[in-house]
Amino acid sequence: MIKVIVVDDHPVVRRGLKQIIEDEPDMEVAGEAKNAGECFSLVRMTDCTLVLLDITLPDRSGLDVLKQLKYEYPKLPVLILSVHSEDQYAVRLIKAGASGYLMKEGRRKNW
């Protein structure tokens, strides 16, 4: 079972992602966070197997969150969710340890 923590500051986006994830038979939402602080608390308290992380958060840059997650949990996959379509931005995130880059409009960059 893939246990996902959804991190996005927009409640509608979190609800939509939760519905998509829970429609999959081998996936479940282990928790939802609206900011970096909640994200770190959930990762530390749950047995998650994936973090779906919005790059734009109110309290901290998603890039900074990614770097700290990879420092504390190097094997934890982190999939970046973003409205930014720039390939250069995606490459920088992948180099920082992201497992993939998913645009909110639906295209995915994966290296």
Rosetta constraint file for C-alpha pairs under 8 A:
AtomPair CA 1 CA 26 HARMONIC 4.95 0.50
AtomPair CA 1 CA 27 HARMONIC 5.52 0.50
AtomPair CA 1 CA 28 HARMONIC 7.28 0.50
AtomPair CA 2 CA 26 HARMONIC 6.14 0.50
AtomPair CA 2 CA 27 HARMONIC 4.60 0.50
AtomPair CA 2 CA 28 HARMONIC 6.32 0.50
AtomPair CA 2 CA 48 HARMONIC 7.51 0.50
AtomPair CA 2 CA 49 HARMONIC 5.75 0.50
AtomPair CA 2 CA 50 HARMONIC 7.05 0.50
AtomPair CA 3 CA 27 HARMONIC 5.98 0.50
AtomPair CA 3 CA 28 HARMONIC 5.13 0.50
AtomPair CA 3 CA 29 HARMONIC 5.67 0.50
AtomPair CA 3 CA 30 HARMONIC 5.28 0.50
AtomPair CA 3 CA 47 HARMONIC 7.35 0.50
AtomPair CA 3 CA 48 HARMONIC 4.76 0.50
AtomPair CA 3 CA 49 HARMONIC 5.08 0.50
AtomPair CA 3 CA 50 HARMONIC 6.25 0.50
AtomPair CA 4 CA 27 HARMONIC 7.33 0.50
AtomPair CA 4 CA 28 HARMONIC 6.18 0.50
AtomPair CA 4 CA 29 HARMONIC 4.76 0.50
AtomPair CA 4 CA 30 HARMONIC 5.28 0.50
AtomPair CA 4 CA 31 HARMONIC 6.98 0.50
AtomPair CA 4 CA 48 HARMONIC 5.77 0.50
AtomPair CA 4 CA 49 HARMONIC 6.16 0.50
AtomPair CA 4 CA 50 HARMONIC 4.85 0.50
AtomPair CA 4 CA 51 HARMONIC 5.62 0.50
AtomPair CA 4 CA 52 HARMONIC 6.83 0.50
AtomPair CA 5 CA 29 HARMONIC 5.94 0.50
AtomPair CA 5 CA 30 HARMONIC 5.38 0.50
AtomPair CA 5 CA 31 HARMONIC 4.82 0.50
AtomPair CA 5 CA 32 HARMONIC 5.64 0.50
AtomPair CA 5 CA 33 HARMONIC 7.44 0.50
AtomPair CA 5 CA 39 HARMONIC 7.71 0.50
AtomPair CA 5 CA 42 HARMONIC 7.52 0.50
AtomPair CA 5 CA 43 HARMONIC 7.55 0.50
AtomPair CA 5 CA 48 HARMONIC 6.61 0.50
AtomPair CA 5 CA 50 HARMONIC 6.44 0.50
AtomPair CA 5 CA 51 HARMONIC 4.85 0.50
AtomPair CA 5 CA 52 HARMONIC 6.08 0.50
AtomPair CA 6 CA 14 HARMONIC 6.51 0.50
AtomPair CA 6 CA 17 HARMONIC 7.49 0.50
AtomPair CA 6 CA 18 HARMONIC 7.53 0.50
AtomPair CA 6 CA 29 HARMONIC 7.21 0.50
AtomPair CA 6 CA 31 HARMONIC 6.43 0.50
AtomPair CA 6 CA 32 HARMONIC 4.81 0.50
AtomPair CA 6 CA 33 HARMONIC 6.23 0.50
AtomPair CA 6 CA 51 HARMONIC 6.23 0.50
AtomPair CA 6 CA 52 HARMONIC 4.97 0.50
AtomPair CA 6 CA 53 HARMONIC 6.42 0.50
AtomPair CA 7 CA 14 HARMONIC 7.35 0.50
AtomPair CA 7 CA 32 HARMONIC 5.91 0.50
AtomPair CA 7 CA 33 HARMONIC 4.67 0.50
AtomPair CA 7 CA 34 HARMONIC 5.74 0.50
AtomPair CA 7 CA 35 HARMONIC 6.74 0.50
AtomPair CA 7 CA 36 HARMONIC 7.84 0.50
AtomPair CA 7 CA 39 HARMONIC 6.40 0.50
AtomPair CA 7 CA 51 HARMONIC 7.38 0.50
AtomPair CA 7 CA 52 HARMONIC 6.02 0.50
AtomPair CA 7 CA 53 HARMONIC 4.86 0.50
AtomPair CA 7 CA 54 HARMONIC 5.93 0.50
AtomPair CA 8 CA 13 HARMONIC 6.98 0.50
AtomPair CA 8 CA 14 HARMONIC 6.16 0.50
AtomPair CA 8 CA 32 HARMONIC 7.95 0.50
AtomPair CA 8 CA 33 HARMONIC 6.42 0.50
AtomPair CA 8 CA 34 HARMONIC 5.08 0.50
AtomPair CA 8 CA 35 HARMONIC 6.79 0.50
AtomPair CA 8 CA 53 HARMONIC 6.60 0.50
AtomPair CA 8 CA 54 HARMONIC 5.17 0.50
AtomPair CA 8 CA 56 HARMONIC 7.87 0.50
AtomPair CA 8 CA 57 HARMONIC 6.86 0.50
AtomPair CA 9 CA 14 HARMONIC 7.90 0.50
AtomPair CA 9 CA 33 HARMONIC 7.41 0.50
AtomPair CA 9 CA 34 HARMONIC 4.16 0.50
AtomPair CA 9 CA 35 HARMONIC 6.05 0.50
AtomPair CA 9 CA 54 HARMONIC 7.89 0.50
AtomPair CA 9 CA 57 HARMONIC 6.04 0.50
AtomPair CA 9 CA 58 HARMONIC 7.02 0.50
AtomPair CA 10 CA 14 HARMONIC 6.41 0.50
AtomPair CA 10 CA 34 HARMONIC 7.03 0.50
AtomPair CA 11 CA 15 HARMONIC 6.13 0.50
AtomPair CA 11 CA 34 HARMONIC 7.70 0.50
AtomPair CA 12 CA 16 HARMONIC 6.15 0.50
AtomPair CA 13 CA 17 HARMONIC 6.09 0.50
AtomPair CA 14 CA 18 HARMONIC 5.95 0.50
AtomPair CA 14 CA 32 HARMONIC 7.10 0.50
AtomPair CA 15 CA 19 HARMONIC 6.20 0.50
AtomPair CA 16 CA 20 HARMONIC 6.32 0.50
AtomPair CA 17 CA 21 HARMONIC 6.06 0.50
AtomPair CA 18 CA 22 HARMONIC 5.98 0.50
AtomPair CA 18 CA 29 HARMONIC 6.34 0.50
AtomPair CA 19 CA 23 HARMONIC 6.19 0.50
AtomPair CA 20 CA 24 HARMONIC 7.12 0.50
AtomPair CA 21 CA 27 HARMONIC 6.00 0.50
AtomPair CA 21 CA 28 HARMONIC 6.14 0.50
AtomPair CA 21 CA 29 HARMONIC 6.84 0.50
AtomPair CA 22 CA 27 HARMONIC 6.11 0.50
AtomPair CA 22 CA 28 HARMONIC 5.27 0.50
AtomPair CA 22 CA 29 HARMONIC 6.83 0.50
AtomPair CA 23 CA 27 HARMONIC 7.90 0.50
AtomPair CA 24 CA 28 HARMONIC 7.73 0.50
AtomPair CA 30 CA 46 HARMONIC 6.95 0.50
AtomPair CA 30 CA 47 HARMONIC 7.72 0.50
AtomPair CA 30 CA 48 HARMONIC 6.18 0.50
AtomPair CA 31 CA 42 HARMONIC 6.63 0.50
AtomPair CA 32 CA 39 HARMONIC 7.68 0.50
AtomPair CA 32 CA 42 HARMONIC 7.92 0.50
AtomPair CA 33 CA 38 HARMONIC 5.13 0.50
AtomPair CA 33 CA 39 HARMONIC 5.27 0.50
AtomPair CA 33 CA 42 HARMONIC 7.61 0.50
AtomPair CA 34 CA 38 HARMONIC 6.64 0.50
AtomPair CA 34 CA 39 HARMONIC 7.53 0.50
AtomPair CA 34 CA 57 HARMONIC 7.59 0.50
AtomPair CA 35 CA 39 HARMONIC 6.25 0.50
AtomPair CA 35 CA 57 HARMONIC 5.73 0.50
AtomPair CA 35 CA 58 HARMONIC 6.30 0.50
AtomPair CA 35 CA 59 HARMONIC 6.19 0.50
AtomPair CA 35 CA 60 HARMONIC 7.56 0.50
AtomPair CA 36 CA 40 HARMONIC 6.29 0.50
AtomPair CA 36 CA 57 HARMONIC 6.98 0.50
AtomPair CA 36 CA 59 HARMONIC 6.38 0.50
AtomPair CA 36 CA 60 HARMONIC 6.11 0.50
AtomPair CA 36 CA 62 HARMONIC 7.83 0.50
AtomPair CA 36 CA 65 HARMONIC 6.49 0.50
AtomPair CA 37 CA 41 HARMONIC 6.37 0.50
AtomPair CA 37 CA 59 HARMONIC 7.86 0.50
AtomPair CA 38 CA 42 HARMONIC 6.13 0.50
AtomPair CA 39 CA 43 HARMONIC 6.18 0.50
AtomPair CA 40 CA 44 HARMONIC 6.14 0.50
AtomPair CA 40 CA 69 HARMONIC 7.82 0.50
AtomPair CA 41 CA 45 HARMONIC 6.14 0.50
AtomPair CA 42 CA 46 HARMONIC 5.77 0.50
AtomPair CA 43 CA 47 HARMONIC 7.29 0.50
AtomPair CA 43 CA 48 HARMONIC 6.58 0.50
AtomPair CA 49 CA 76 HARMONIC 6.42 0.50
AtomPair CA 49 CA 77 HARMONIC 7.03 0.50
AtomPair CA 50 CA 76 HARMONIC 6.26 0.50
AtomPair CA 50 CA 77 HARMONIC 5.12 0.50
AtomPair CA 50 CA 78 HARMONIC 5.88 0.50
AtomPair CA 50 CA 79 HARMONIC 7.47 0.50
AtomPair CA 51 CA 76 HARMONIC 7.63 0.50
AtomPair CA 51 CA 77 HARMONIC 6.44 0.50
AtomPair CA 51 CA 78 HARMONIC 4.75 0.50
AtomPair CA 51 CA 79 HARMONIC 6.18 0.50
AtomPair CA 52 CA 78 HARMONIC 5.96 0.50
AtomPair CA 52 CA 79 HARMONIC 4.88 0.50
AtomPair CA 52 CA 80 HARMONIC 6.02 0.50
AtomPair CA 52 CA 81 HARMONIC 6.67 0.50
AtomPair CA 53 CA 62 HARMONIC 7.04 0.50
AtomPair CA 53 CA 78 HARMONIC 6.76 0.50
AtomPair CA 53 CA 79 HARMONIC 6.07 0.50
AtomPair CA 53 CA 80 HARMONIC 4.92 0.50
AtomPair CA 53 CA 81 HARMONIC 5.62 0.50
AtomPair CA 54 CA 62 HARMONIC 6.39 0.50
AtomPair CA 54 CA 80 HARMONIC 5.85 0.50
AtomPair CA 54 CA 81 HARMONIC 4.53 0.50
AtomPair CA 54 CA 82 HARMONIC 5.74 0.50
AtomPair CA 55 CA 61 HARMONIC 6.59 0.50
AtomPair CA 55 CA 62 HARMONIC 4.05 0.50
AtomPair CA 55 CA 63 HARMONIC 6.51 0.50
AtomPair CA 55 CA 80 HARMONIC 6.36 0.50
AtomPair CA 55 CA 81 HARMONIC 6.17 0.50
AtomPair CA 55 CA 82 HARMONIC 5.62 0.50
AtomPair CA 56 CA 60 HARMONIC 7.85 0.50
AtomPair CA 56 CA 61 HARMONIC 6.07 0.50
AtomPair CA 56 CA 62 HARMONIC 5.65 0.50
AtomPair CA 56 CA 82 HARMONIC 7.41 0.50
AtomPair CA 57 CA 61 HARMONIC 6.01 0.50
AtomPair CA 57 CA 62 HARMONIC 6.29 0.50
AtomPair CA 60 CA 64 HARMONIC 6.86 0.50
AtomPair CA 60 CA 65 HARMONIC 7.04 0.50
AtomPair CA 61 CA 65 HARMONIC 6.39 0.50
AtomPair CA 62 CA 66 HARMONIC 6.01 0.50
AtomPair CA 63 CA 67 HARMONIC 6.23 0.50
AtomPair CA 63 CA 93 HARMONIC 6.76 0.50
AtomPair CA 63 CA 96 HARMONIC 7.74 0.50
AtomPair CA 64 CA 68 HARMONIC 6.26 0.50
AtomPair CA 65 CA 69 HARMONIC 6.05 0.50
AtomPair CA 66 CA 70 HARMONIC 6.09 0.50
AtomPair CA 66 CA 78 HARMONIC 7.23 0.50
AtomPair CA 66 CA 96 HARMONIC 7.31 0.50
AtomPair CA 66 CA 97 HARMONIC 7.20 0.50
AtomPair CA 66 CA 98 HARMONIC 7.05 0.50
AtomPair CA 67 CA 71 HARMONIC 6.11 0.50
AtomPair CA 67 CA 96 HARMONIC 6.32 0.50
AtomPair CA 67 CA 97 HARMONIC 7.16 0.50
AtomPair CA 68 CA 72 HARMONIC 6.13 0.50
AtomPair CA 69 CA 73 HARMONIC 5.55 0.50
AtomPair CA 69 CA 74 HARMONIC 7.19 0.50
AtomPair CA 69 CA 76 HARMONIC 7.74 0.50
AtomPair CA 70 CA 74 HARMONIC 4.37 0.50
AtomPair CA 70 CA 75 HARMONIC 7.27 0.50
AtomPair CA 70 CA 76 HARMONIC 7.01 0.50
AtomPair CA 70 CA 97 HARMONIC 6.50 0.50
AtomPair CA 77 CA 98 HARMONIC 6.97 0.50
AtomPair CA 77 CA 99 HARMONIC 5.65 0.50
AtomPair CA 78 CA 97 HARMONIC 7.71 0.50
AtomPair CA 78 CA 98 HARMONIC 5.20 0.50
AtomPair CA 78 CA 99 HARMONIC 5.46 0.50
AtomPair CA 78 CA 100 HARMONIC 7.27 0.50
AtomPair CA 79 CA 98 HARMONIC 5.88 0.50
AtomPair CA 79 CA 99 HARMONIC 5.40 0.50
AtomPair CA 79 CA 100 HARMONIC 4.94 0.50
AtomPair CA 79 CA 101 HARMONIC 5.98 0.50
AtomPair CA 79 CA 102 HARMONIC 7.06 0.50
AtomPair CA 80 CA 93 HARMONIC 7.92 0.50
AtomPair CA 80 CA 98 HARMONIC 6.59 0.50
AtomPair CA 80 CA 99 HARMONIC 7.75 0.50
AtomPair CA 80 CA 100 HARMONIC 6.13 0.50
AtomPair CA 80 CA 101 HARMONIC 4.75 0.50
AtomPair CA 80 CA 102 HARMONIC 5.86 0.50
AtomPair CA 81 CA 101 HARMONIC 6.16 0.50
AtomPair CA 81 CA 102 HARMONIC 4.87 0.50
AtomPair CA 81 CA 103 HARMONIC 5.68 0.50
AtomPair CA 81 CA 104 HARMONIC 6.27 0.50
AtomPair CA 82 CA 101 HARMONIC 7.48 0.50
AtomPair CA 82 CA 102 HARMONIC 6.39 0.50
AtomPair CA 82 CA 103 HARMONIC 4.93 0.50
AtomPair CA 82 CA 104 HARMONIC 5.64 0.50
AtomPair CA 83 CA 103 HARMONIC 5.61 0.50
AtomPair CA 83 CA 104 HARMONIC 5.43 0.50
AtomPair CA 83 CA 105 HARMONIC 7.18 0.50
AtomPair CA 84 CA 89 HARMONIC 7.63 0.50
AtomPair CA 84 CA 103 HARMONIC 6.98 0.50
AtomPair CA 85 CA 89 HARMONIC 7.73 0.50
AtomPair CA 85 CA 90 HARMONIC 7.76 0.50
AtomPair CA 85 CA 103 HARMONIC 6.85 0.50
AtomPair CA 86 CA 90 HARMONIC 6.56 0.50
AtomPair CA 87 CA 91 HARMONIC 6.12 0.50
AtomPair CA 88 CA 92 HARMONIC 6.31 0.50
AtomPair CA 89 CA 93 HARMONIC 6.44 0.50
AtomPair CA 90 CA 94 HARMONIC 6.21 0.50
AtomPair CA 90 CA 101 HARMONIC 6.17 0.50
AtomPair CA 90 CA 109 HARMONIC 7.17 0.50
AtomPair CA 91 CA 95 HARMONIC 6.10 0.50
AtomPair CA 92 CA 96 HARMONIC 6.26 0.50
AtomPair CA 93 CA 97 HARMONIC 6.53 0.50
AtomPair CA 93 CA 98 HARMONIC 5.71 0.50
AtomPair CA 93 CA 101 HARMONIC 7.80 0.50
AtomPair CA 94 CA 98 HARMONIC 4.55 0.50
AtomPair CA 94 CA 99 HARMONIC 6.48 0.50
AtomPair CA 94 CA 100 HARMONIC 6.60 0.50
AtomPair CA 94 CA 101 HARMONIC 7.51 0.50
AtomPair CA 94 CA 111 HARMONIC 7.34 0.50
AtomPair CA 99 CA 110 HARMONIC 7.12 0.50
AtomPair CA 99 CA 111 HARMONIC 7.68 0.50
AtomPair CA 100 CA 108 HARMONIC 7.35 0.50
AtomPair CA 100 CA 109 HARMONIC 6.09 0.50
AtomPair CA 100 CA 110 HARMONIC 4.64 0.50
AtomPair CA 100 CA 111 HARMONIC 6.85 0.50
AtomPair CA 101 CA 108 HARMONIC 5.61 0.50
AtomPair CA 101 CA 109 HARMONIC 4.95 0.50
AtomPair CA 101 CA 110 HARMONIC 6.12 0.50
AtomPair CA 102 CA 106 HARMONIC 6.74 0.50
AtomPair CA 102 CA 107 HARMONIC 6.16 0.50
AtomPair CA 102 CA 108 HARMONIC 4.33 0.50
AtomPair CA 102 CA 109 HARMONIC 6.31 0.50
AtomPair CA 103 CA 107 HARMONIC 5.32 0.50
AtomPair CA 103 CA 108 HARMONIC 5.87 0.50
